[in-house]
Amino acid sequence: MKKLFLILALALPFSLQAQLTTNTPENFAQSAMAFFTSFNTNLPANSTFQLWTGTANVNNDRMYAEFGLSFHPSFMSPATNQYFGVDAIFRNDVLLGSLAQVQGGLSYHIIHVDLDLAPQIHFGYDYHNAFAYVAPGLSLSKMLTENTYTRISLELPVNFKGAGQMTPTYGLSVGAKF
C-alpha cells in the first residue's frame, strides 16, 4: 500500500502539468481569420486568366454547381496591384442536371500579397424562373500554391422582372490562375 501511495505521489505532479499545458482548439471564425490574415510573399496573386469551380447557394433553397472564368487583359491594369477582369459564370442545377443561370460582367481586382479582393457587377439570366437580373457582389481569393487558390463570394442579385424575392448568393470554390 505504501508503494502505491509513493507511485501516486510521484505521478501526480506530472499529470497536473500535462493538463495545464493543453491548448484549446480554435473555432471556425478564428481559423478563418488566421487564414485570411496570414500572408505568403512567395505566392503572388496576379494573373492573366482564372478559372474556378465550386458550389453556390442561390435563394437559400438551391445548391448549384458553379464554373467560372475571368480574363484580365494587360491593357486593363491601372496600377501594379490592380486590374480589371471580364467574367463569365455558369451555374448548373445539381438536382435537375440542367443549366440554371448564366452571368457575365466586370470585376475590379485589388491585390495584397496573396489575397485578391474583387468587387464585381454581373448581369445574368435565370433559366428556371425566366428572368434577367443584375448581381453586384464581392469575391475574396487566397492563394494556396503558385497557381491554385480558394475563393469565397457574395452576390446581391436584383430581379429586373420585379416579381419574387431575391436573396444573397453565397459561393465557395477552388480555382487555378494562369
QUIFENCOR-V26962 format. One record per pair of residues at least 6 apart in sequence whose ideal C-beta (glycine too) atoms are under 6 Angstrom apart, sorted by the first residue. I is the first residue (numbers start at 1). J is the second residue. Records with the same first field share a line. If there is no record, write none. Layout:
I=J / J
//
This chain:
39=113 / 114
40=114
41=113
43=114 / 143
45=111 / 114 / 116 / 143
46=111
47=177
48=72
49=71 / 178
50=70 / 175 / 177
51=69 / 175 / 176
52=68 / 151 / 173 / 175
53=67 / 173
54=66 / 172 / 173
55=63 / 172
56=64 / 66 / 91 / 169 / 171
57=63 / 170
58=64 / 169
59=167
60=167
63=94
64=91 / 93 / 100
65=92 / 94
66=91 / 171
67=90
68=89
69=88
70=85 / 87
71=86
72=83 / 85
76=83 / 84
77=83
81=111
82=110
83=109
84=108
85=107 / 109
87=105 / 107
88=104
89=103
90=102
91=100 / 101
92=99
93=100
100=127 / 128
101=124 / 126
102=125
103=122 / 124
105=121 / 122 / 123
106=121
107=118 / 120
108=119
109=116 / 118
110=117
114=143
115=142
116=141
117=140
118=139
119=138
120=137
121=136
122=135
123=134
124=133 / 135
125=132
131=159 / 161
132=160
133=157 / 158 / 159 / 160
134=158
135=155 / 157
136=156
137=154 / 155
138=154
139=151 / 153
140=152
141=149 / 151
142=150
143=149
147=176 / 177
148=176
149=175
150=174
151=173 / 175
152=172
153=171
155=169
156=168
157=166
159=166
//
